[in-house]
Every structure is written in structure tokens, then in C-alpha cells.
Amino acid sequence: MSEQEWVDRDFYADLGVSKQATADDVKRAYRKLARENHPDANPGDSRAEDTFKRVSEAYSVLSDPEKRRQYDQVRQMAGSGARPRGNGFAGQRPGGAGFDLGDLFGFSSSGMGRGDAESLFERLFNNQAGGRRAARGQDVEAELELAFRTAARGGQLPLELSDEAGARTLHVRVPAGVSDGQRIRLSGRGQPGPGGGPAGDLYIRVRVLPDPVFERSGDDLVVTLPVTFPEAALGATVTAPTLDGSVSLRVPPGSPSGRSLRVRGRGLPGRRGTGDLLVTLQITVPDEFGPAAQEAVRSFAEATSDHDPRGELTSRHEAENQRR
């Protein structure tokens, strides 16, 4: 980003506050926008991620009284006639004498190229107390593969990394209920900064493996539970698996295959509390029937011969044919 673009950047507008906003106003605006646009809450949404970066940059300046004062002063000077001069940024002193904005903060910006990776404001804000702070290290991206139940429970997990900082093992605190694709940020665990500068951050993208029993729907756990025809027809108390054992579940009489029963609070931890366990009933039929079972089924068929399970479907189909 060029120097002029930094000067033209309106951090107040990024946060949606006025130039007279108090520190509390700035903090409230930032928290609201950061919560709405955080990458963890908007996986794969590049627009939200860009907005999150912009509001974070704006907050880093406006939340610091000294940085905010310098930012306001530079913006005011630019608005009163400061302009690019050569490769630097210059303006006019009263009386027509030229000046370099670096004069204000104790360094020269006239040799700064527009392709320089360090922006004008990074130079201004890092050049405090007569000394220059070393550059920050690069951020690092890594992937952590987790079993479904490990992701559900969370905990401290080892992560092997091999990068410019060398081979290392980190112990990552994974929050309970972490979802597939979610990113975990470890501040200061990225590449070390050149010249002893602060290290960058480590961003870990979580990859959750499928589970043979459970699936996930938001913060709810979903499990398919086989039941017999008598259990579904007459009702029964059955046992359903959960992440931490099992739970007794009442199947109402006359339950069809595919019916979903909800068990409150036996799902995954989330931002709004713990989700539920959703149990989908699946009626199973034995592969083989003995003579007694065959006779019982025949008797049942005769006793329910007036029930046509396909009657409603047939009626809808015929009505549609007539309409066309």
C-alpha cells in the first residue's frame, strides 16, 4: 500500500465512528465488527476476513492515544496541502518552504519507495522514543488433523512444525467443539522477526475426520439408531449412544422410520451453550424369519389389511395426472 493510500485511509470510517468518538466508543464499535466478521465465524468468506483485517488495523491505531494523535495530525497536514514529492511524502510549511512528513517524527521519508513493504504509518508508529522497532516476523499457516471425538472434547494436543524456525513441537489448546475448517490463532508463535523483532502469529486450520457413529449439524450431534418393528409400532425404551456414554430414550408408539427424537444438552459445546443429540430412528427387518415369526407377521398383515401405506401417494399421483 502506498503512502498516499495510508494517508487517505479513514480509520474512523472503517469502525463507523466519528472523529470525536471516545475510547469507549471505539472499543464498542471494534468489538461489534470484529465479532461479526471474525474468520472463525465466517469460514471461507474472504469479504468478512478483509473487513476483520481493516477494523483490526483501525482499532490498533485509534485505541492508542499517541498513535491516534499522530494519525490525526498527519491526516490534518495532508488535508492542508501535504502531497507526494518524488518517492516520499511532502508538504508546504507556512511561507512556502517545503517539508518532509518524516521531519515531524524524526526520520526522513523522502527515500521511501511506493513498493516498500513497510507503510508510512508503520514507520511513524514504530519510531517511538528516538528508536526504531524491528520488523515483525511473518505469520505461519499449519493444519491439525483431529478425530471427531477429540475435536468434540478438546484439550492440549501436540503439533509438529517444520519451517524456517526449524523443527519444533507445539502443544495447542484446542477448544471443545471445534469444527472442521475452523482456525486457531497462536499469538507470537510464527516466524521470528528480523533483527530481534516480534514474532508473527501461527494460524492453525483444523481438519476434523469423520466418525463412524456421529455426524454434526451445527452444535447438534446426529446419530442413526436402528429399532425393531415392534419397538417402533408398540413403543419402547431404547439406549442411544452419546459422546460420554449412553442415554435412555423413549420411542413413542407408531414411530415411522426416519423420525427424529431430540435429547437436550447431549450435543457439542458451542457459543450459545451445549447442543442437542438428534436421534434418527431406522426400522430394521430381520434377514430371515422362522415359522413362528412368519405366522405372526401374516396375522399382523391380516389384522391391518385395511391400512394402505401407499394410498396417499397414489392419490397425489393420480390428481397430478388429471391436472396435466
C-alpha positions in Angstrom: 0.0 0.0 0.0 1.4 3.4 -1.0 1.9 6.3 1.5 -0.9 8.3 -0.1 -3.3 5.4 0.3 -2.4 5.2 4.0 -3.0 8.9 4.4 -6.3 8.6 2.5 -7.4 5.6 4.7 -10.1 6.7 7.1 -9.8 4.5 10.2 -12.8 6.3 11.7 -15.0 5.2 8.8 -13.7 1.7 9.0 -15.0 1.4 12.5 -18.1 3.5 11.8 -17.4 6.1 14.4 -16.9 9.9 14.3 -13.6 11.7 14.8 -14.9 12.8 18.2 -15.6 9.2 19.3 -14.4 8.4 22.8 -12.1 5.5 23.6 -15.1 3.5 24.8 -17.0 4.3 21.6 -14.0 3.0 19.6 -13.8 -0.2 21.7 -17.5 -0.9 21.4 -17.5 -0.4 17.6 -14.4 -2.6 17.2 -15.8 -5.5 19.3 -19.1 -5.5 17.4 -17.4 -5.5 14.0 -14.7 -8.0 15.0 -17.3 -10.4 16.4 -19.5 -10.2 13.2 -16.6 -10.6 10.8 -14.2 -12.9 12.6 -12.8 -15.6 10.3 -13.9 -18.4 12.7 -17.5 -17.2 12.5 -17.3 -16.8 8.7 -15.2 -19.7 7.3 -14.4 -19.2 3.6 -15.8 -15.6 3.5 -13.0 -13.5 2.1 -15.0 -10.3 2.3 -15.6 -10.8 6.1 -11.9 -11.6 6.5 -10.9 -8.4 4.7 -13.3 -6.4 6.9 -11.9 -8.1 10.0 -8.3 -7.1 9.0 -9.4 -3.5 8.3 -11.2 -3.0 11.6 -8.3 -4.6 13.4 -5.8 -2.1 11.8 -8.1 0.8 12.5 -8.5 -0.3 16.2 -4.8 -0.8 16.6 -4.3 2.9 15.8 -7.4 4.6 17.3 -7.2 2.6 20.6 -3.7 4.0 21.3 -3.9 7.7 22.3 -0.4 8.5 20.9 -0.9 6.7 17.6 -4.4 8.3 17.3 -2.9 11.8 17.9 -0.2 11.2 15.3 -2.7 9.8 12.8 -5.0 12.8 13.2 -2.0 15.2 12.9 -0.8 13.6 9.7 -4.3 13.5 8.2 -4.8 17.2 9.1 -1.5 18.1 7.4 -2.3 16.1 4.3 -5.6 17.8 4.1 -4.0 21.2 4.3 -1.6 20.7 1.3 0.7 17.8 2.0 1.4 15.9 -1.2 3.7 13.2 -2.7 7.1 14.6 -3.6 9.4 12.2 -5.5 9.3 8.8 -3.8 8.4 10.4 -0.4 5.6 12.4 1.1 6.0 16.1 1.4 4.0 19.3 2.0 4.3 23.0 2.4 5.3 24.9 5.5 3.8 28.3 6.1 5.6 30.7 3.9 6.1 28.2 1.1 9.0 26.2 2.4 8.8 22.5 1.7 8.9 19.8 4.4 9.0 16.1 4.7 6.5 14.4 7.0 9.4 12.5 8.5 10.6 15.8 9.9 7.7 15.6 12.3 8.7 12.3 13.8 12.5 12.3 13.5 13.3 10.4 10.3 13.3 11.1 6.5 10.7 9.5 4.3 12.0 11.0 1.1 13.7 7.8 0.1 10.8 5.5 0.7 9.6 3.8 -2.4 6.0 3.2 -3.1 6.6 -0.5 -3.4 8.2 -0.6 0.1 6.5 -3.3 2.1 6.5 -1.1 5.2 3.8 1.6 5.1 4.3 5.2 6.2 2.3 4.6 9.3 4.3 1.6 10.3 7.4 3.8 10.2 5.7 6.6 12.2 4.2 4.3 14.9 7.3 2.1 15.2 9.7 5.1 15.5 8.9 5.9 19.1 11.3 7.3 21.8 14.0 8.1 19.3 14.4 4.4 18.3 13.0 2.2 15.6 11.3 -1.0 16.5 12.4 -4.0 14.5 10.0 -5.5 11.9 7.5 -8.2 12.8 8.0 -11.8 11.7 5.8 -13.5 9.2 2.6 -15.4 10.1 2.6 -19.1 9.7 -0.2 -21.4 8.5 -0.5 -25.0 9.6 -3.1 -27.8 9.6 -4.0 -30.0 12.5 -5.9 -33.3 11.9 -8.3 -34.4 14.6 -10.5 -37.4 15.3 -14.2 -36.3 15.5 -14.4 -37.1 19.2 -11.1 -35.4 20.0 -12.4 -32.3 18.4 -15.7 -32.6 20.4 -13.9 -32.9 23.7 -10.9 -30.5 23.0 -7.7 -30.5 25.0 -4.0 -29.9 24.7 -2.7 -31.6 21.5 0.9 -31.7 20.0 1.6 -30.2 16.6 4.8 -30.9 14.7 6.0 -28.0 12.7 9.0 -27.7 10.4 9.6 -24.2 8.9 12.3 -21.5 8.8 12.3 -21.5 12.6 13.3 -25.2 12.5 11.6 -28.4 13.6 9.5 -27.9 16.7 6.7 -29.4 18.7 3.9 -27.1 20.0 1.2 -28.0 22.4 -2.0 -26.5 21.0 -5.1 -25.9 23.2 -8.0 -27.0 21.1 -11.4 -25.7 22.4 -14.1 -28.3 22.9 -16.5 -28.4 20.0 -14.0 -27.1 17.4 -15.4 -27.5 13.9 -13.9 -28.7 10.6 -12.2 -25.7 8.9 -12.0 -23.5 12.0 -8.8 -21.6 12.6 -7.0 -21.3 15.9 -4.6 -18.4 16.3 -1.5 -18.6 18.5 -0.1 -15.2 19.0 3.7 -14.8 18.7 4.3 -18.5 17.6 5.0 -17.7 13.9 8.3 -16.7 12.3 10.7 -14.7 14.5 11.1 -11.1 13.4 14.3 -10.0 11.7 16.8 -8.1 13.9 15.1 -9.4 17.1 11.7 -8.1 16.2 8.4 -9.6 17.5 7.4 -13.0 16.1 4.4 -13.4 13.8 1.4 -15.4 14.6 0.6 -19.1 13.9 -2.8 -19.9 12.3 -3.9 -23.5 12.7 -6.7 -24.8 10.4 -8.4 -27.7 12.0 -9.4 -30.7 9.9 -11.9 -33.0 11.6 -12.1 -36.6 10.4 -15.5 -38.4 10.0 -16.8 -40.5 12.8 -18.4 -44.0 12.2 -21.3 -43.2 14.6 -21.9 -39.5 14.9 -22.4 -36.6 12.4 -22.5 -32.9 13.2 -25.2 -30.3 12.5 -24.1 -27.0 13.9 -23.7 -27.7 17.6 -26.0 -30.8 17.5 -24.9 -34.4 17.3 -26.8 -36.6 14.9 -26.9 -40.4 15.2 -29.0 -43.0 13.4 -30.5 -45.6 15.8 -31.7 -49.0 14.5 -35.0 -50.2 16.1 -37.1 -53.2 15.5 -40.6 -53.1 14.0 -42.3 -54.0 17.3 -40.3 -51.2 19.1 -41.4 -48.7 16.6 -45.0 -49.9 16.4 -45.7 -50.5 20.1 -43.3 -48.1 21.6 -40.3 -48.9 23.7 -37.4 -47.6 25.9 -34.1 -48.0 24.0 -30.5 -46.9 24.6 -28.8 -44.4 22.3 -25.1 -43.6 22.2 -23.7 -40.2 23.3 -20.1 -38.8 23.4 -19.8 -39.7 27.1 -21.7 -42.9 27.4 -25.3 -43.7 26.6 -28.8 -42.3 27.3 -32.2 -44.0 27.7 -34.7 -42.8 25.1 -38.5 -43.4 24.8 -39.7 -44.4 21.4 -43.4 -43.3 21.0 -45.8 -46.0 19.7 -46.4 -45.8 16.0 -43.0 -44.1 15.2 -42.1 -44.3 11.5 -38.7 -44.9 10.2 -36.8 -41.6 9.8 -38.5 -40.0 12.8 -36.0 -37.8 14.8 -36.1 -37.6 18.6 -34.2 -34.9 20.5 -32.2 -35.3 23.7 -31.5 -31.9 25.1 -27.9 -30.9 26.1 -26.1 -34.0 24.9 -24.6 -32.4 21.8 -21.4 -30.3 21.3 -20.2 -27.3 23.3 -20.9 -24.0 21.4 -21.0 -20.3 21.8 -24.6 -20.4 23.0 -24.3 -23.4 25.2 -24.3 -27.1 24.5 -26.2 -28.5 21.6 -28.6 -31.5 21.5 -28.4 -35.1 20.4 -30.7 -35.8 17.4 -31.6 -39.5 17.2 -33.0 -40.7 13.8 -34.9 -43.9 14.0 -34.3 -46.6 11.4 -36.6 -49.6 11.4 -34.8 -52.8 10.7 -36.1 -56.1 9.3 -34.5 -59.4 10.0 -32.8 -61.2 7.1 -34.6 -64.4 7.9 -38.0 -65.3 9.6 -38.6 -68.6 11.3 -42.0 -70.3 11.0 -43.4 -68.7 14.2 -42.2 -65.2 13.1 -43.7 -65.7 9.6 -47.1 -66.8 11.2 -47.0 -63.7 13.4 -46.4 -61.4 10.5 -49.2 -63.0 8.5 -51.6 -62.5 11.4 -50.5 -58.9 11.7 -51.0 -58.3 8.0 -54.5 -59.7 8.1 -55.3 -57.6 11.2 -54.1 -54.4 9.4 -55.3 -55.2 5.9 -57.5 -52.0 5.8 -54.3 -49.9 6.1 -52.9 -48.7 2.8 -49.5 -47.1 3.4 -49.3 -46.0 -0.3 -52.8 -44.7 -0.5 -51.9 -41.0 0.0 -49.1 -41.2 -2.5 -51.3 -42.9 -5.1 -54.0 -40.2 -4.7 -51.5 -37.4 -5.2 -50.1 -39.1 -8.3 -53.5 -39.5 -9.9 -54.5 -36.0 -9.0 -51.4 -34.6 -10.7 -52.0 -36.7 -13.8 -55.6 -35.4 -14.1 -54.4 -31.8 -13.7 -52.0 -32.1 -16.5 
